[in-house]
Amino acid sequence: MVADGVLLAGVDGGGSGTRLRAQWQDRCVEVTGGPSGLALGVTPAWHTIMALLDSAQQALGITLPIERCQLALGLAGANQWAWRGAFLQASPALAGLRLESDAFTTLVGAHRGQPGAIVALGTGSVGEALHIDGRRVSVGGYGFPSGDEASGAWLGLRASRHAQHALDGRTPPDDFSRALCEAMSSLSSAPVSSVATLTHWLSNVSQTRFAALAPVVIEYGDHPIAQALLDQAGEDIALMYQALDQDEQLPLALCGGLAAALAPRVPETLKHRLVPAQGSSVDGALQLAAELCPS
């Protein structure tokens, strides 16, 4: 339910950036800004979100008090209860507020709020499902390096071992190992071409940098090691789906930057459940904002 004269806003926020889509009457704008993932702190998250809300109002040519803004957010870290509580406690007096994980808003956007499942495949990975009876199920999302199976960081970390083996003599160098070293070099201030330089690179690497190696794995998908990694990613996607829906009846949308590359690696027995995502996380957040009852 939406009250007359209320600005709707949906937010998709993570550790690298934030998208806010605002709707006023029949007009809609989208603005982007810095991170708002809760791992970076509640105060910075609210600062980013409120600045984007101001930018959206400027783009729409309106000036409304916060009490006339209805906001739904899908934020990374919202499933961590201490962060969630602190964020909600710091909330301004909005007309309505709903906080969800970015995985859930991705799910809502992908299936337009209808029952279904998603596996989000980006730097990290997570699975989420909404069942016909209203049950919500989540799998994964434990973070790197302990979890995030089938993600970009997961692929990059494992592929880096081929470069290690090629440089220290456990396997002959080949085009794949050289391409990995070139990709690492592009992310470093010095070429990665020896055991010493690779050791230095690995000692300073983040999950984002490991994820930057994933395109190399995909490019060399016919290489035995890359092929094994991609096939394992497909099996991990299937395992997540089976945990989300033991009956394997829900439609499954793969979302995120690696979705298109990994869809062919999903086992044949699951491919009939794959459907295209109908919308994005920010679409899902805006839909949830529209469903809020203003206080």
Phi, psi and omega in degrees: 000136181234127178281153176299140176076021178252132176276125176266138177217134174244139185233133171243109186233136179221196184280350180244340181184171183223139172243135175233126176247126183242141179235126177233112184057242182257015181246148183220137176226155175232135179231155182232155180202198183287187185291153174219017174299139188290342176297338181271358177116144181292315183298312176299325180297311179296324179299314179298313184295315181292325177295320178291324177297319176297317180297321179295319178296319178298317180296329179274350180073033180231160174223107183240146173292157183299334180293350178248022178244131183245119196233131170237135187233136168247102187243137172299132181093357182291344177272002173268114196295325179295315178296318181300312181298317180295322180295314181294324179294330181273005185293140170288174186278070181287160174295329178195148182214134172223126179248126177227169171288157176294337176294320182290320178293329173297318178298313180298316179294320184294326184243015179054036177082358180272163178304141180172181180226152174225151163236117181269127187233095177228227173302319173245191178213154177197152176239147182212144179218146171240120183268165182301326181276007178092354178296142174245135181231137176235144174224151179073206181078018182281346177094169183267141004265000187287333182229226177060039178303144178069010180271174177297317179294321178298314179297314183296318179301313182289324178293329181298336179293330177294321176295320178301312183294325180290323183281331181259006171094005179284341175211151180294141173300147178212182183300324180294313180296321179293321178294322176297316179296322177296319178295319177297319180299323180292343180257010186228164177277352180221152179299143175260101186218007181212169177301318182296314182288327176291319177300317178297316180298315182293332182285347182239012190273149176246172178296329179296319179290320175299319180297332179292347176274346183302319178301330177291319177300317181293318180299323181258037185299343177272349176292138185307319182287315178297318180299318179296320178295316181293321177295321177295323176300317177299319178295322179293323175299316179298320180295320177296316180298318180296327176287327178289323184215094184297334178277348179054049179250337184285144171294144183242123174251127172272131185233162178098175188295337181260003186302310184295322182288328185266344180305317179294344182271353177294138180305146183304327182293346182252344189298334180290347178269349182287134176225153176291145173293133181275344180196179185255181178298320180289329172299315179297319179296318179294323176298317178295324177297321180292334182274350181292143171267121181296145179283000000 
